[in-house]
Amino acid sequence: MTMPPDPETQPEFYSGVATKRLFAWIVDAIIILLACLVMLPFTAFTGLFFFPLMMLVVGFFYRVATLSSGSSTWGMRLMGMELRTQNDERLDTGTAFLHTLGYTVSISVMPLQLISIVLMGTTARCQGLSDMVLGTVALNRRKEI
């Protein structure tokens, strides 16, 4: 069984990951916002009444789809990073779903989100709360040979 890189012996995989996660989150939030704005006319603008819920649902599907197809969201790809399992594998659909569910619960409950942010900034592997629960880790993407 392979494990993700060790932050002590291979720190280059974790260099700047916490900051990159923040910027990736901003990029993803913009993508989700734009997608919701494009969808708004198709709801006859009734989507304005439940726009935050629409953002949450669209964001959920966006994250599951991008994480399961490339082990990273488009924002993460732009920042040159990816998520890996505890066996150093790319995320499959089930793990992508669970990771996104954990993220969604985390952003819905402010204390959990704060704990997750603190963990990302203080742990050696820059893991958030859902990463800790699932054993996933965000890494700088490996160079393809």
N, C-alpha and C positions, 0 to 999 in steps of 0.2 A: 504494500500500500504506500503510495506516494503522499507526501504532505506538502502543504504550501511552503514557500521559502521561509527560512528562519530569519527574523528581523535582526538577530545578532550577527549571523554569519553572512547574510545577504541583504544588508540595509538598503541597497539601491532599489529593491522592489517596493519599499515603503516610503522612499524619499518624496516628501511633498504630497503624499496621498490625502491627508486630511484637507489641505487647501484645495487640491484638485477635486475632491468630493464636493466641496462647497460650490466651486465654479461649475461643475457638472450639474449640480442640482439647479443652479440658476438657469443654465442652458435648457435643461429639461422642463423647468417651469415655464419658460418662454415658449417652447415648442407646444406644450400642453395648452397654454393660454391661446396661442394662435389657432390650434386645432379647434378649440371650443368656440372661438370667434367665427371661424369658418362654418361651423355647424349651427351657429345661432340662427341664421335666416331659415334653416330647414326645420326649426322648431316653431316657426312663425313668431319668433322673438319671445315666446313664452319661457324659453330657457333662461331669460334674465331673472325670472322669479326663483329659479333654483340653480343659479350659475355656480355657486361654490360646490354643490353636489355634483353638477355636471363636470366640473374640473376634477373632482375626486374620482369619479367613475372613468372618465377619459384617461386620467393619469394612471389609474390602476391597470387598465388594458394596455396602455402604452408601455408601462414598465414591464408587465408580464411578457408582452410580445418581444420587446427589445432584449430583455434579459435572457429569455429562452432561445432567441435566435443568435445571439452573439456574446452572451455572458456580460453584456454591458449595455447601458442606455446610450442613446446618441450623444448625450452630454459627456458620458464617461469615455466614449470612443474619441470624441474631440479632445479630451484631456489626456488620452493615451493610457487609459486604465481599464481594468476588467475585474469582475468578481470571480472568485474560485471557491470550490467546495473544500471541505476539510481533507478530501482526498486529492486536492489539486486538480480537479476537473472543472470544466465549464459547467455553468448552471443548466440543468434540464428544465423542462416546463414545470414540473412539480416543485422543484426548489425555487424557481423564479416566482411561482405563485405564492409559496410560503414566505419568501423574502419580501415580496410586495405586500402581502397581507400584514406581516410584521411592521413594515414601514408605515402602512396606512393606519394601523392601530396606534403606532408611535406618534404620528403627527396629529392624531385625533385626541390624544391625551397628553396635555402639555408637560406634566412631570416626566413622562416616559420620553418625550422628545428631548427634553433638557438632559436627561441621563444619557441618552444616545449621543448627543452632541459632545458632552463631556468625555464619554468613553472614546469617541473618535479622535478627540484631541489629546488624550492622555495614555492610551494603550499602545504598546509596541507595534501591534498589527493594525492600528487605526480602525478598530472594529466598533460599529455601532451596536445597539441593543439587539436588533434582529440578527446581525452577524454573529454575535456571541451565542445566541440561542441556537442558530442553525449551523454554526461552525464555519460560516463563509468568511472570506477575507477579500478586501479590495487591494489590488496590486497595480503597480505600473505594468503595463502590457509588455510581454516578452517580445523581443525582436524576432520576426519571422525569418527563417533561413531559406 
